[in-house]
Amino acid sequence: MTTDATLDLSHQAQALDEADPLAALRNRFAPMPGVTAYLDGNSLGRPLVGTAEKLADFVRHDWGTRLIRSWDEQWMALPEKLGNHIARTCLGAASGQTIVAESTSIVLYKLMRAALDHRPAGRDEVIIERGNFPTDRFLLEGIAQETGCRIVWVDSGDATGATAITTTDLEPLVSPATALVVLSHVDYRSGAIADMPAITTQAHAAGALVLWDLCHSVGALDLQLDTHGVDMAVGCTYKYLCGGPGSPAFGYLAERHHGTLQQPIYGWWGAADIFAMADSYTPAPGIRQMLSGTPPVTSMLAVGDMLDLIDEAGMPALRTKSLSLTAFAVDAWRGLLQPLGVRLLSPTEADKRGSHITIGHPDFRRVTAGLWQEGVIPDFRNPDGIRLGLSPLSTSHREVLDGVTAIARHLAA
Ligand SMILES: *Cc1c(COP(=O)(O)O)cnc(C)c1O
């Protein structure tokens, strides 16, 4: 690594941070003593200072003093209220179509089953990308057995894996036999963005439904689910929405499908009248039908705080910051890591990326172990990838450079 390159990048980082209109919001996140660069905000977002206070107050007051009364006073409505907030702030979706329920895996299961249980006769195929996140693929394997559907795998035409699935990849596979297409919007490995409007239109033209996994999109990209005619979507709240470990996922089901697509896990929370204690199940008419049992109230509180912060920043400004962070990370890779033989495993064009980039080198398992010890925290991806997740509101350009510089130092050691 040349000193010139380092110095140049250092000046750049400083200039970019000084010009960053969202820089002051970084102070809203809880301090992280001993950590110099947190580059895994797309696996587990950092907590807000306000969340720590809110949770302490919650234990004392809403839970500790209001006790069971809090269910009536606020918690019963929380899954829909928070769902609507996510929809408004992040999804470009009208209210009444999004609800916060269980983990991403369970919400995925419910939505995929809802689509397939109610598929038209003769549509027995589900298309899913071979490179999709394991839980998405595993769930579908089980669902295919349960429903008698057949899985059709789609591969990216680009062998480097740095390109998302395209309509060209899907063209030979989408047919009158297709019931459902399940794709990630932002690839969890490369960060490549799939063309949501074009693919949704393509699936609809063939009479199929689409389910988008938004785990690596929500809170990082400006989404427009209603405008693009998306049928179903699911997304994490513990990544860019900072809900904390295990905070529940949201599910989106377009209003036109309410009453026809019914999820399979019947429970009292999804019933028409939760307190009727009826003899048998009648589903609630709206999005509440997606619920099954008592939701995890505590971890929903943190999500609300992060949504407030995103509202304050504004989604377009947040995306601008995200683009700046990944572009700077690529510059730093080019200056400091490419000369050491590190490969870029993400799209080179900024607008084709979500908020993370992945780089590859055979020594990265060893390097990551060393980095974690010294408080530089990226994500290691088997077999030789390091993922730099750049959470737009909590990450600085300086942090990106510190992380990349540390990677270069460990590689050279
Ligand atoms: C993080 C992630 C999940 C996580 O599922 P959980 O049920 O919350 O463990 C699922 N799908 C994708 C694409 C993810 O990135």
PDBQT file of the ligand as one rigid body, heavy atoms in Angstrom, charges set to zero:
ROOT
HETATM    1  C1  LIG A 501     -31.185 -11.946   7.454  1.00  0.00    +0.000 C 
HETATM    2  C2  LIG A 501     -32.021 -12.664   6.449  1.00  0.00    +0.000 A 
HETATM    3  C3  LIG A 501     -33.005 -13.586   6.843  1.00  0.00    +0.000 A 
HETATM    4  C4  LIG A 501     -33.144 -13.908   8.317  1.00  0.00    +0.000 C 
HETATM    5  O1  LIG A 501     -34.219 -14.718   8.648  1.00  0.00    +0.000 OA
HETATM    6  P1  LIG A 501     -34.577 -14.877  10.186  1.00  0.00    +0.000 P 
HETATM    7  O2  LIG A 501     -35.786 -15.709  10.211  1.00  0.00    +0.000 OA
HETATM    8  O3  LIG A 501     -34.786 -13.502  10.751  1.00  0.00    +0.000 OA
HETATM    9  O4  LIG A 501     -33.418 -15.535  10.870  1.00  0.00    +0.000 OA
HETATM   10  C5  LIG A 501     -33.790 -14.145   5.854  1.00  0.00    +0.000 A 
HETATM   11  N1  LIG A 501     -33.615 -13.845   4.536  1.00  0.00    +0.000 NA
HETATM   12  C6  LIG A 501     -32.654 -12.976   4.136  1.00  0.00    +0.000 A 
HETATM   13  C7  LIG A 501     -32.477 -12.647   2.696  1.00  0.00    +0.000 C 
HETATM   14  C8  LIG A 501     -31.831 -12.367   5.081  1.00  0.00    +0.000 A 
HETATM   15  O5  LIG A 501     -30.864 -11.533   4.694  1.00  0.00    +0.000 OA
ENDROOT
TORSDOF 0
